[in-house]
Amino acid sequence: MTAPIFILAGEESGDILASRVMQAVNAAYGHQNWVGVGGTRMAAQGLHSFDDMARLSLIGIGAAIRHYKDLSQFADDLVDLVIKNRPKLILTVDAKGFSVRFASRLKKRMRETGWSAPIIHTVAPTVWAWGGWRRHKFARVMDGLLCLFPFEPDYFTPLHLKSYFIGHPAAFDQKPPKPKKSAQTPPSHPVVLLLPGSRSSEVTHILPIMLAACDVLRQRFLGIKFILPAVPRLQGRITALCDGRAIDIVEGAESLGAALENCDAVLAASGTVTLEAALNGVPGAACYKAAWPSAMIGRLLVDMRKVILPNAILGREIYPFLFQEQMTPENLASAIETTLHDPAARSNAYQAALDLRSCLTGGAGRFDALVIDALQHWLGPPPKSKG
């Protein structure tokens, strides 16, 4: 039996991205024996998951400290799994803090056993937004880095870490937005999409404030409608928080794409979803609220101008960002009201979508092609198809 490939992802967005990497490898090299940790999408590509990836779906400094002992044991368990299975490649996807800790311990065990395999991480740490020193941690323990944004390899190659731009799958997968004419008046029955995040803690901190903003907007727009695509595992929590309010809760990955195509504005928690919304040409606003220790540390370390991905990538404000105490129901409602009344909002969002798509595809026709161009440095060239 050929050696397996180990792959690790720690949350919903990581499961999506990792499954796309797995799909590309399976298509190019034949179906692989995948072991590691991941979610349902990775399982559909053949992953034999060692544990529930929810163990890694933590957010904030406080949560990481509280769960340190469990995470430390989990890292050791995964190192044992790798040493036992002797994979030909180790892939970690996002979950940056845990991935670095795991890779560091794995490197040590490799040296002790006299066996080694390359460790490749996907999704570069956002050193362009905060914590430039983190580059050195990755360079010490990783053998390669797959970057989603074209400017990221330049931060790591000087440290002799092989780094390759693979593009962002959302830029390849999503249909190009249809041109939208500027409107002189707001839509008569506007549809606003609510995206409070994919983690339980995000829903807890962010959704109640979004819902209070919806109450304000109902007083300003007759017939306004709100749609909330729910992550399946959080649907019960979301439904409970929305109880008594006219919020259209939809479930499933497909529901997000459909909702983005048919809404007039988006109110989104900062994260990958802001990029998806921007690629669909949807105007709106971004926000975030965290537990106070994380917020305090974030203010000290993070360049807030670069927190929102489309803003950072294009170097201009696509979505205004309301953080912590600025994230009030009144401020959120006012940001959406401004968007709905702005006659140029739709056409500006459409142009931003085109600019993002060009930037994130790097001129390639398929995401899989960029992934294989990068991974063949460790897996070798893919076999030529017969016939």
N, C-alpha and C positions, 0 to 999 in steps of 0.2 A: 504494500500500500504506500502511495506517495505521502510525503510529509504534509501535515495540515498547514493551514494559515490561521494564525491567531488574530482575532479582531475584537476590539473593545469600544463600546459607545455607552454614554451615560445618561442620555435624555432623548426626548422626542426628536429634536432637530438632528442630533447625532445618529439616531436610528435611521432617519431618512437618508442622510448623507452617506453613512456607512453602507446602507443597502445598495446605493448607486455605485459605490466603489466595488462592492462584491459583484454586482451585476456586470460591470465592465470587465472584471477579471474572469468571471465565469465564461463570458462570451468570447474573450480573447484566448484563454488558456484551457478551456474545458472546465466542467464543473469541479470545483475544489472542495476539499474537506475542511470546513470552517469550524473552528472552536473558539470560545471566548464568552463575551457578555454583550447582549443586545436586546432589541425589542422585536415586535411582530414583523416588521418589514425585513429585518435582517434574517429572521427565521424563514421567511418566504424565499430567501436566496440560499438557504441551506445551512444556516448557523445552528450548531448545537450549543445552546447557551448554558453556561455554568451556573448562572444565578440571574435574578431579576435586576435589570439595569436601574430600577427605581432606587436601589441602594446608593447610586451615585447622583441622583437628581436632587442635590442640595443647592441652596442659594444663600450667599452671604457669608461673611466671616464668622458670625456667631454660630450659624448652623454647622459650619465646617469644624469649629472648635468643639461643639457639643458632641459631634459624631466622630471625633478624631480616632478614638480607640477602635470603633467598628470599621472605619475606613482603612486604618492601618492593618488590621487583621485581614480585611478583604484583599488588600494589596499583596500581602504575604501569601494568601491562598491562591491568588492568580499567578504569582511567581512560581509556586509549586506546580500549578497546572501547566505552565509553559515548559518548565524543566522536564516534566513527565512526558509531554507530548512532542517535544523537540520540533516545533514548527519551522518551516523554511523562511517564514516572514512573520513579524509581529507588527500589527497595525493598531494604533490608537487613534480614536476619532473624537476631537473636542475634549470635554472633561479635562481641561488643561492641567489644573492643579493635581488631580489624582493621577493623570497620565505621567507626569514628570516623576511623581513619587514612585509609582509602579516601575517605570523605566529605570530609575536609579537603583532600585533594589534588584531588579532583574539583571542589570549589568554586573552587579556585584556577584550574584549567584552564577552568572555565566563564567566569570573569571574563576570562581571556585571550582566549577565543574569541568572547565576546559572546553566547553562547548559554547557556540555563539550563533546568533542569527540577527539580521538587521532589524532595528526598531524604527519604524516610520510613523510619524505623527501627521494627521490631517487636521487642518484648521490652525493656522499660525496664531500664537498669542498676539493680542492687539497691542503690540509694543508701540505702534504709531499713535495710540490713544493714551496709554499709560504703562508705567513699569518697564521702561526700556531695558533695565537690568535683567528682566526675565529671559532675554535672548540668550544670555550666557548659560542659564540652567538648561535650556533646550539643547544648546549646542554641545553640552557636556554629556548628555545621556541619550540623545537621539542620533540616529545615523542618517535620517532624511526627514524632509518636511514638505508636505504638499499644501500649497497656499491657494486660497480662494480668490485673492485679489492681486492684480498684476504688479503692484508696487511693493508687495511684501518680501519676495526673495532678496531684494537688495538689503534688507535689514539683517539677513542671516548668512548669506554667502560669504561676507567678510570674515565670519567666524568659522569658516570651513565646514559649515553644515550644508549638505547638498539640499537645495531648496528649489522647488519647481512650481510654477503657476499652473493650476488645473482648471481654472475657471469656476464659476458657481453654477450648479445644476439648475437652479431656478431660472437663470438667464437663458438656458437652452430649452427647458421644459415648458415654460409658460408661453402661451400664444402672444405674439406681439399685440399690444393694445390697439384698438381702433382709434383713428384720429377723432378728437373730440373738439367741437367748435366751442368757442367762448360763449357763455350765456350772459345775457344782459340782466336777467333776473334769476333768483334762486329757484331750484326745482319746486314745483307746487306741492309734491309729496315726497320730500327727500328721504333717502335710505342711507342710514349711517351704520357702518360695520364696527362692532366692538371686538377688540382683540386684547384681552387682559393678560395674556401669557399662557404658557403651557405647563407651568409648575404650580403645585398647590399653594405654595407661599405667595406666589405672584397673584393668584386669584384672590387670596385672602386679603392682601394689602391693597390691590388695585381695583378689583371689580366693584366693591361697594361705592367707591368714589365715582367711577364711571357711571354707575346706575343713578347716583344722585345728580350727575350732570345731565343724564337723559331726562330726568324730571324737569330740570330747568329748560332744556331744549323743547320739551313738549309745550311749554307755555309760549314759546317764540315761533314755532313752526306747526301750523295746523296739519294734521295727518302725517307727521314724521314717523318713520318706522325704524326700528333697531333690530339688527341681526347679529347673533353671537355664535360663531362656529366653535363648538366645544370639543376639546380633546376627550375621547371616550372615557378614559379613566377619571376625568374630573367632572363629568356631566352631572353626576348626582350633587356634587358640591355647588356647581354653577346654578343648577335648577333651584336648589334651596335658597341661594342668595337672591335669585331673580323672582322668587315667589311673590305674586301679587302685582307684578309689573308686566306690561305688554312688551316682552322681549321675545323675539323669534329665535329660539335656540335650535341650531342645526348641528348634526354630528357627522364626522368623517372627513378624511383628507380632501375628498372631492368637493365637499360643501364649501371649503374655504375658497377654492378657485372660482366656483360659481358665484359666491357672494362678492368676491373682488370684482368680477366682471359686471355686476349689476348694482353696485352701490354708488352713491354720490360723494361720500366722504368716509374716511376711516379714522378711528380713534384707537391707537395701538400702543401697547407696552413696548418699550425699547427691546430690540432683539432682532433675530433673523426675519421675523414677520414684517418688519418695516421695509425690508428690502423686497420681499414678495409684493407688498402693496405698491411700492414705488415702481417695480417692474410692470405692474398692471396699469400704471398711469392713474392711480387713485390719489387725489389730494387729501389732506387731513392734518392730523397732529399726532405727536408721540408724547408719551409720558412714562414716568416710573416713580414708584414709592417703595422703599425698602425699610427694614428694621433700622433703627437709628445708628447702631454701631457700623453697619455696612455703609449707610449713607454718609456718615462722618468720615470714614476712611476713604470712601469714594471721592468725596470732594477734595481731599488732600492729594490724591494720587492720579485722578482721572482728568483728562482734558475733555470737558463737557461738550465742547464744540464737535468732538469726534465720536460721541457715544452712539449717535443714530447713524446706522450704516450708510444709507444713501447720501446723507449729508457729508460723511467722511470721504466716501468714494469720489463724489463729484466736486467736493470742495465748495459747496454752496448749500444754503438751507432749502431742503426739500420739505422737511417737516419741522415745525417749531417744536422744541423739547421742553416740557414742563416737568420739573424734577422736585420731588419731596414736598416742601411747603408750598411750592408754586402749583402743585397738583391739587387744586381745589375744584369742587363741582362747578363753581362760577367760571373759573379760568378755563376749564376744559370745554364747557358749553360755549364760552366766548370764542375760543379757538375754532371750534366747528362752525359756529355762526359766521365768523369771518370768512372761512373757506367757502361756505355755501353762498355767501353774498358776493364773493370775488369773481368778476366776470372772466378773469384770465386764469383762474385756478385750474380748470380742466386742461386747457391747452398747455400751460406750464408743466403740469404733471405728465402729460403725454410726451413732451420733449425730454423731460427727465428720464422717462422710461426708455426712450430710444438711446439716450446717452449712456445709461446704465447697461443696457443690453450690449452695446458695442464694447464697453469697457470690460465686462465680465465674461465675454465669450472669446476675447483675444483673437477674433477672426476665424476661429475653428468652427466647424459645422456640428460637432458632437462632443458632449462632455466626456463620453467614454474614451474618445480618441486622446484627449489631453491626459486623462488618468493613466492610460496604458503607456503613453509616451514617457511619463514620469516613472511608473513602477517597473518598466522594463530595465531600468538601471540596476534593479535588484533581482527581478524574476527572469531576466533575459528576454530576448525578443520573442513575441508570441509565435507559435507554430503557424505556418502558412496553411490555409484551408485547402483541402483536397477538392479539386474540381472547381 
